[in-house]
Amino acid sequence: MGNAKPDHYNQPILAPSSWWKDIVVKDVLITGGDEEVLIDEIREFAAKFKVCGSMRWPWGFLAITRS
C-alpha cells in the first residue's frame, strides 16, 4: 500500500454495501480457510458484497469455503 491513504479500493472492508452496487461481474468466489488470520473480515466483506450482488445478479455465485 505504501503511502496510499486508506480508501475503498485498497481496504474494501471499509466500503459500505452500496459502494459495490455498480460492479459488473458474472461470478465471484470468495474463499477463506479455517486458520485464515482475516477470516472474520473476509466473512464481513462477503456479506456486504452479497447484499448488493444478490439483488442485481441473482444468477451470480458467492461462497465462503472452509478447508
Backbone torsions as a table, in degrees:
resi	resn	phi	psi	omega
1	MET	NA	-26.5	177.6
2	GLY	60.2	-131.0	-178.7
3	ASN	-92.6	7.0	-178.1
4	ALA	-64.6	140.1	175.1
5	LYS	-75.5	144.4	177.5
6	PRO	-58.8	134.6	175.5
7	ASP	-150.2	-175.7	-175.9
8	HIS	-70.9	-20.7	177.8
9	TYR	-76.9	-45.2	-175.9
10	ASN	-94.5	-8.2	173.7
11	GLN	-141.3	73.6	-174.3
12	PRO	-60.6	-19.4	178.2
13	ILE	-64.5	-24.9	-179.7
14	LEU	-79.3	-16.2	-177.3
15	ALA	-75.8	140.3	174.8
16	PRO	-72.4	161.6	179.2
17	SER	-54.0	-39.2	-177.2
18	SER	-62.5	-22.8	-179.3
19	TRP	-65.3	-25.4	-177.0
20	TRP	-91.0	-1.4	-171.3
21	LYS	-60.2	-28.3	-177.3
22	ASP	-101.6	9.6	179.5
23	ILE	-67.3	136.0	-176.8
24	VAL	-109.5	101.2	178.3
25	VAL	-143.4	155.0	174.9
26	LYS	-95.2	-46.9	-177.6
27	ASP	-132.7	148.1	176.8
28	VAL	-137.9	135.5	174.0
29	LEU	-125.6	120.8	178.0
30	ILE	-116.5	124.6	-177.2
31	THR	-124.7	156.8	174.7
32	GLY	-163.0	139.7	-178.4
33	GLY	-92.8	167.9	-179.6
34	ASP	-56.1	-36.3	-176.5
35	GLU	-98.9	12.2	179.7
36	GLU	-61.6	128.7	-178.9
37	VAL	-63.2	-38.0	-175.6
38	LEU	-103.5	28.6	-175.3
39	ILE	-60.0	-37.0	179.0
40	ASP	-64.4	-41.3	178.5
41	GLU	-68.6	-36.8	177.3
42	ILE	-63.1	-44.9	178.5
43	ARG	-63.7	-41.4	179.1
44	GLU	-63.4	-45.2	178.0
45	PHE	-61.8	-44.8	-179.5
46	ALA	-59.9	-40.4	179.3
47	ALA	-65.4	-42.1	177.6
48	LYS	-63.5	-44.8	-177.9
49	PHE	-66.6	-40.4	-177.3
50	LYS	-64.0	-36.3	-179.3
51	VAL	-56.1	-49.4	179.6
52	CYS	-77.9	-43.3	-177.0
53	GLY	-61.8	-41.0	-177.1
54	SER	-70.9	-25.0	178.9
55	MET	-77.2	-37.0	-175.8
56	ARG	-90.5	-31.8	-177.3
57	TRP	-132.4	78.0	-176.9
58	PRO	-64.9	-15.0	178.9
59	TRP	-89.1	0.1	-178.7
60	GLY	-73.1	176.6	-176.6
61	PHE	-129.4	125.9	177.4
62	LEU	-138.9	127.8	-177.6
63	ALA	-148.9	148.4	168.2
64	ILE	-115.8	123.6	-179.4
65	THR	-105.7	154.7	176.3
66	ARG	-122.4	135.0	180.0
67	SER	-87.6	NA	NA
